Amino acid sequence: MTAPWRLAGDFVVSCNCDVFCPCVPSLGKARPTHGACYSWFGYHVREGRIGEVTVAGLDVVMMLEVPGRMEEGNWTEAFYFDERASPAQRDALGQVLGGQAGGPIGWTSLMVARVLEPRIVPIRYTASERAWRFEVPRILEGSIEAEPGLTGDGLVRLTNTRYWMAPDVVVAHGTTSRFRDHGRNWNLSGRSAEYGRFEWSGP
């Protein structure tokens, strides 16, 4: 894809690392806490246009499995597209979020060895000041909550990073984070999570 595009919205990541995932500050150079990475990513697109296709208001979930350091590749991924999206919207979002359309996450396309069958599903996203949730019936129950700050009411943040998702992220943990599909059965509750706002453009 060579057409200009821009996406802005919210993202949530929940993984099996202990709090906090070392991939963010190390830019994928550190080994995951338990050797391999099992994670899901949730995207809520608030504003978006990919070529001539508008995608505002849509949600996407991605499953990601990495056998070691993220920078070493051999990733397995699967996408779950919002049932409200048209075929053109699904194709455009898959190109961007899969890295094939360039931009800040374009490098990730070089890391992917296997792409599993995509699903078209109902996705529900809800957010509050300290908690965020993505839900896909019978596949994902994904709730995360911000880690408590010094006084218990502030947000713990990593700021001014070179992280490809966003420079600023909120440190969080999975409260109820369970993924079941494609032969995987992961319980990531109590493990590392993050929330942030992305603003990407390409190619």
HELIX and SHEET records of a PDB file:
HELIX    1   1 CYS A   23  SER A   26  1                                   4    
HELIX    2   2 MET A   70  GLU A   72  5                                   3    
HELIX    3   3 PRO A   87  LEU A   97  1                                  11    
HELIX    4   4 GLY A  106  LEU A  110  5                                   5    
SHEET    1   A 8 VAL A  53  THR A  54  0                                        
SHEET    2   A 8 CYS A  37  ILE A  50 -1                                        
SHEET    3   A 8 TRP A   5  CYS A  15 -1                                        
SHEET    4   A 8 SER A 192  GLY A 202 -1                                        
SHEET    5   A 8 VAL A 169  ASP A 181 -1                                        
SHEET    6   A 8 LEU A 140  ALA A 146 -1                                        
SHEET    7   A 8 ALA A 131  VAL A 136 -1                                        
SHEET    8   A 8 ARG A 124  ALA A 127 -1                                        
SHEET    1   B 6 VAL A  53  THR A  54  0                                        
SHEET    2   B 6 CYS A  37  ILE A  50 -1                                        
SHEET    3   B 6 TRP A   5  CYS A  15 -1                                        
SHEET    4   B 6 SER A 192  GLY A 202 -1                                        
SHEET    5   B 6 VAL A 169  ASP A 181 -1                                        
SHEET    6   B 6 ARG A 157  LEU A 158 -1                                        
SHEET    1   C 6 VAL A  53  THR A  54  0                                        
SHEET    2   C 6 CYS A  37  ILE A  50 -1                                        
SHEET    3   C 6 TRP A   5  CYS A  15 -1                                        
SHEET    4   C 6 SER A 192  GLY A 202 -1                                        
SHEET    5   C 6 VAL A 169  ASP A 181 -1                                        
SHEET    6   C 6 ARG A 184  ASN A 187 -1                                        
SHEET    1   D 5 VAL A  53  THR A  54  0                                        
SHEET    2   D 5 CYS A  37  ILE A  50 -1                                        
SHEET    3   D 5 ASP A  59  VAL A  66 -1                                        
SHEET    4   D 5 TRP A  75  ASP A  82 -1                                        
SHEET    5   D 5 VAL A 112  VAL A 115  1                                        
SHEET    1   E 5 VAL A  53  THR A  54  0                                        
SHEET    2   E 5 CYS A  37  ILE A  50 -1                                        
SHEET    3   E 5 ASP A  59  VAL A  66 -1                                        
SHEET    4   E 5 TRP A  75  ASP A  82 -1                                        
SHEET    5   E 5 ARG A 119  VAL A 121  1                                        
END                                                                             
